[in-house]
Structure formats: C-alpha cells, structure tokens
Amino acid sequence: MDWLTATEALTLLGTQPQTLYANVSRGRIKARPDPSDSRRSLYRGDDVRRLAQRATGRRKQETVASEAMRWGEPVLPTALSTVRDGILLYRGIDARDLAETGTLESVATLLWQSAVSLPRVPVRGHGLPAAFSALAARAANAPAAPRARFALVRDANEIMGTMAAALAGERVSDPLHDRLATQWERPEAADVIRRALVLLADHELNSSTFSARVTVSTGASLWSGTLAALATLRGPLHGLASPAVGALVDDVGHQDFVETALRDWLGEGRALPGMGHRLYPEGDVRCRALLASFEPPPAFADYLRAASRLTGDEPNIDFALAAMIARFDLPADAGITIFALGRTVGWLAHMMEQVASGEQIRPRARYVGV
C-alpha cells in the first residue's frame, strides 16, 4: 500500500486542492497524517489512481448514475440523517450528543416527529427468527401503506412494538435498552446498550434502509418494507459484520504474534473486519462514542493496535459492537439484535418519508450483455 503527498495526488487527479479534500470527506480517498510532518496529510495511492482513471475523458450519464449507487452521491433527498464532515447527524443533531443521555425511544420521537407509544404485541418465540415470522405474517396480508400521517405513525409504533417483543422481550413498561439488559441478565450493560441503540438508529441511505424505501415506494406496507430491510440487514457485509470481528479476534487474540497472523490474513486477499469505513476517513465516530463508555478486552486492544499499524485504518462500529459483546459477555447474536432493533427506528422514519414523497424508486439498468 503506497501513500502520496498532496502534490502527487493533485498531479494524478488534475484537480484543485478543494476537490481532493472533498473526495476525502466523502470517503472516496483515504487520508492519514504524514509521519514526518503532522501538519500535512498523505493520501492512499490506490484510491487516487482509481478516481483519476474515472475522471479520464467525459463520463457518460449511465456511468455517473451507476457510480452513485455505490458509495456515491446521495440518490434520494432526505431530512432524516447524513454523514457530514465525518459527523453523523440526526435531523441536524450530532448522534454522539444524543447518545450521551438519549434513548432509542427519544431518537424515534426525533426522527418520526411524533410521540412514540409501543403497544404490547404477542409474538411467538424470540430473537431474529421470531421477528422474521411476525413481520412476514403481517406483511402477507397488510394493505397498501396508508397515506395519512397518523395512520403511518400508528403502523410504525405497532411494527416497533413487534420488533421489541421479538428481540427484547415483552416488558413494555421498561425502556428498550433495559429490556435487552434484563433479557440477557446483564444489568451492568444497560447503559452501553442504550448508547449502541442510539448510535445505530439511522445511517442515511445504507443498504437495508434503501431496501425499505424501495419496497414502500411501490405502495407496499410498512410491514413489507421492514421485512425487506431486516432481510437485507442479515448479510455479512451489513448487520452480521460484528460476529466476523469477534471470530477473528478469538482466532488470533491468544497468539503471541497477532500482527504476524493478521499479515498472513491480509496476504490471502482478505480485508480485516471491523476496520475502516468509507464515510468516515478520520475514523467512525459511532465507534469512538461507544468505545468511550467501556474498556475493550485485552485481546481486542491487541487486535486493534496490530490492525491499525497494518492498514492505516481506524476501527468502525462493528469492532465496537464485537468488543462490547466480549466485554459484557453478551449472547453471540447480541450484535445483530442491537443493530436490528435500533435501525428499525430509522427504517420506519425513512419509509414514512418515502410514502409522503409519493415517488416510486425505479432505477434503470445499464445493459452490458450480448
């Protein structure tokens, strides 16, 4: 991996300095401090060359559109959340500030712009299988998404109540983070669970949120949209990323030479889980905010030091979730459980926003076949 000075990067890109800085802030080019001069930055060569190649000649409209669908410019307008200059904002408020004292219910009130009142919903079983079953049963017979604002909010509360019953138990009188801590018999973890739920409540147009918006844009119900989002979340590149971190730390954490083991891992062409995020060139602020509330186990600290030296990347929220699970001895599926429960708030907010827009999401394909 090579790193370029600003002069070298600008020569390859053929752009002005402000364009280089904009690409860094949008996560397209990884930057890090210059070890020889802390006032300057170095830029990852592979990222610079990739952008320089894209910029050669006038790009066709379909090329620009296809790039926008992969970590590109936002493809949908939203007033809910964004990552701006490395900061996650919920309706203009720093998510880290909300995580200091807020609850998932208070974030739902902010994002939905409506009072939250979760009903008691009977659910068979528990965990993600129960959530999938309950959502599918309702989605199969639910009418089209209502247009009236009060009806959307009513459905959102019922869906959130269903997810809470499946994932956090049926103690409706308790806040959601306390319900999870009680269910897992870890009362000492309640506050860190609260922080994680708040920090994971929304993240602009991530894959699962986009799935939810596409679904309801056809007129399908919020139940169908939540089911689509939950199915999307359950992928190794999304909601199941934190278990991969824990598994690798368990594998190499007991070894005397963690860095050697990780170098071998990288040598096989595999990325280190839990490291780096394109939207946060200077490090995932959600990860920092969560790690500030507890001390990671020694094996995770060793992994982080070695991984940072080898990649130049900072840890992301998946690393923090995995470290939290290990630190408080939470169930193996606690990471995706917290992720799913927290992100349901964001899914519902985005779906209500999409329904209100009245627009159907229907991209075109760029045909490359015979």
N, C-alpha and C positions, 0 to 999 in steps of 0.2 A: 504494500500500500504506500503510495507516494503522496506527498503534501506539497502544494505550490504556494508561492508568495502571491500577494495581491497583484503585483505587476505581471507575473507569469500567467495567472488566471485571466486577467483582463486582456492580455495579448491573445490567448486562445479564444476567448469569447468574443472579442471585438466589440465590447460594450463599455458603458460608462460605469464608474465605481458604484453608483447608486443601484444599478441593475444587478451587480454582483451581490450587494448587500441584501437586496430584495429576494434574490434566489436563496440566500442563506436563511433569511427569516421565514421563508415558505417551506423550508426543509428540503429544497432541491439540491443544495450543496452543503456538505458537512464542513464545519469550520472548527478550529481549535486554536488556543493561544500558541504563539511561537515560543518555544522553549528558550530561544536566545534573546528574545525581546518581548516581554509581556504586553507591550503596548500594541503589538501587531498580531495579526491572525494568519494562520495557514489554512489552505483550502484543499479538500480531498481531490486528488487528480482525476480519479475515475469519474466523479460527479461533474467536474468542469468539462472534461472531454465529451461526456455524454451530452451535456447541454450545448456545447459548441457544435457537435455533429448535427443536433436537431435544428440549430439555427442556420445551418448552411442552406442558402437559397430560400426562396419564398415557400413557406409551408402551406399545403393545401388545407382547405377548410376541414375536410374529414380527418386529417392528421391532427389538427389542433383539437378537434372535438374528442378524438379517441384518447389523446393525452390528458384531457381534462377529466376523463373518467378514471384516471389512475394517478392519484395524489396530485391532481392539477388544481386549477382554479375552481371555486365552488360552482356547481352546476345548478343549484337551486337557491333562491333567496330565502333567508330565514332570519327571524328576530330572536331566536332562542339561545344559541351558543356559537362561539367561534374561538379559534386559537389565534390570538393577535400578539405579535412580537413575543412569542413564547409564553404567553399567559392565557389560561383557559378562562373564558368569561361566560357566565350565565346571565343573559339579559343585561350585559354590561357590568356585572359584578364579578370580581375575582373569585373563582371557585375555592381558592385557598382560604380566603377570608370566611366564606360560608362554612368551610369545613371546621373552623375553629370552634364554633358553638352550634351550628345548624344541624338539623336532622333531615333525613330523606323526605319526611312529610313537609317540612318547611320549604325545601327546594321544589317539591311538586307544586306547592302553592304559588311559588315564584314563577315557575315555568308554565304552569297551566293558567295562571292568573285567575285562580278560583279556589275557594275553600276545599280542603281535602277531608273527606269523611269515608273511611274504608269500612264497608259493611262486613258482617260475618258471613263467610261463604263456605259451605261444606265442600270438602274436597276429599276424594278417595286417595289414600296413600300419601306419600310425602316425597319431596325432592323434585328434581327435574322431570322424571317420568310422570309424576302426578301433575305437574304444571302443563306438560305437553298434552296429557289426556284431557284435562279440564278445558284448556283452550280449544283443542280440536273438537270436543263435544259441542261447545257453544258456537264455534266458527261454522260448523257444518250446517247449522240451521239459522244462523243470525241473518236478519235482513240487511239491506244496504246501510252503509254508515249514515246516521242521521245528519241533517244539515243544521238543525237548531243547536245553538251553543249549549244550552242547558242539557240537552239530550247527549251531546258528546261528553260533557263533563260527567254526567251520570254513568255512562258506559265506562269512562276512564276509571272512575272510582271502583266500579264493580270488577273491572279487569285487575286493577291493582290489588283489590281485596282477594281476588282469586290467586294471584301470584304469591301474595303474602301468606295465605293459608297453606299453599303447597310447599313453599320454601322456608317459611319461618314459624309455622305452627298457627294455632287459632286463638292466641291470647290477644284479642282485638284491643283490649284496654291499654296495652303496652306499646311504646314506640317500636318501630321495626327493628332497630339495632338491638334493643333489649330482648325482643322476641327471639332473634337469632342467638344471642348470647345465652339465653335461657335454654333454648332447644339444644345447644351444643354443650351446656353445662360449663360454660366459661364466662362467668360474670365479670371477671377481670378484663376480658377482651371487649366489653361493650362499647367503650369509648373509641377504640381503634376501628371497630366495625362501623360505628357511626361515621367516622371520618371517611372510611373507604366508600361507603354507600353514597355520601355526598359527592366525593370526587369522581365517582363513576356514573353519576346520574345522567350526564349527557356529554357528547363529544362531537358536535356538529354532524357532518354527513358521513359517519362511519358506515361500514358495510351493512350492519344489522338495521341501523336507522334508515338507510336508503331503501332496504328491502321493505320496511314497514311503510314508508311513504309511497313507494311504487304500488304496493298492494292496495292501499286505500284510495289511491288516485284513480283506480278503476271503478270505484264505488263500493268496493268490498268493505265489510265491517271492521271496526277497530279490533274485534276478536281475531279476525283473519290476519290483520296486519301484525298483531302481537305474536301470533303463532309463526308467521313468516320470519319475523325478527329473531325470535328465540331459536328457530332452526338455523338461521344464519350465524347467530352467536356461537353455536355449538360446533365451531371449527377450530382446528389447531392454530390458525393464524389470527384468531379473534379471541373468543372467550375462553378457549382451552389452552391459551399460551402459558398461563402461570404454572400449571402442572408440569410442563416441559422444563421450566426453570428448576422446580423442586427436584425433579428426577435427575437432572444433570448435576445439581449440587450434591445430591445423595451419592451419585456415582463417583464424583471426583473429590468431594469435600474431605474425605478421610485420607486422601493420598498426601504424601509428603511434598509432592511437586505438582501443585494444582495448575500452575502456568504451563508446565510441560504437557499435561493432559489436555488442557484447552487448546494448546497449539496444535496438537495432533487432531483434535476435533475440527479446528478450522482448516487444517490441511486436507481434510476429506471433503472440503467444499461446503461445509455446513455452517450456518450462522449461529452465533451464541444467543440462546433465548434470553429474554429479559434485558437486552442491551439495545439502546438506540431507538429513536422514534423520529420519523421524517418531519413531523410537525413541531418538534422541539430540538432545534440544532444545538442549543445550550443545555439540554437535559430536560426530561419530562418533569414538569412542575408538580404533577399529581404524585409522582413517586417521592419527590423530596418532601412534600407535605405529609405523606403517610409515614415515611421512614422517620420523620422528626418526632413521631409520637411513641416510638418504641425502639429498643436496641435489637438489631438483627442478630441471629445466632452466629457464632464464630465461623462456621462453615460458609455461610452466606457472605460474610465480610471478606473472607479469603477469596471466594469466587469473584466478588465484585472488584477487588484490587487487581487480580490477575486479568480479568476480562477487560477492565478499563485500560490496562497497560497494553494489551494485545490489539485492541480495536480502536482505541481513542474515543469510544462511545461512552455515554452516561447511561445509568440504569433507567428502565421505564416502569410503568405501573405494574406490569406483570411480575417483575422482580420483587417489587414491594409487596404484592399480594402473596407470592410464594414465601417470602421471608416472614410475613405476618402469620401465615398458616403454621410454619415451623415454630415460630416464637411462642405462640399461644396453644400449640398442639390442637389445632382445629381439624375437623374432618377433611379427608382428601379432596372432597368436592366443594369445599368452602369457597374457593376462589371463584368458580363459575356461579355458585349460588349467590354470592355477594354481587358479582357482576350483573347477573340476570335481574336480580331484584332492584338494584339501583338503576340500571339502564332502562327498565320498564317505564320509569317516570319520564325519561327523555323520549322514548319511543312514542308514548301516548301524546306528549306535547307536540312532537313533530307531526303525528298523524292528524291531530286536531288542526294544526296549522295548514297541512296539505288539503284537508277536506274543505276548510274555509276558502282556500285559493280557488277551488273549482277546476283546477287544471289536472289533466291526465299526463303522467310521465310516460313518454313513449320515444326513447332514443331510436336513431336509425343505425343500421349495421353498415360497416364498410366491407363489402364483399371482396374476398381475395381468392375465391375458388376458380374452378375451370369455367 
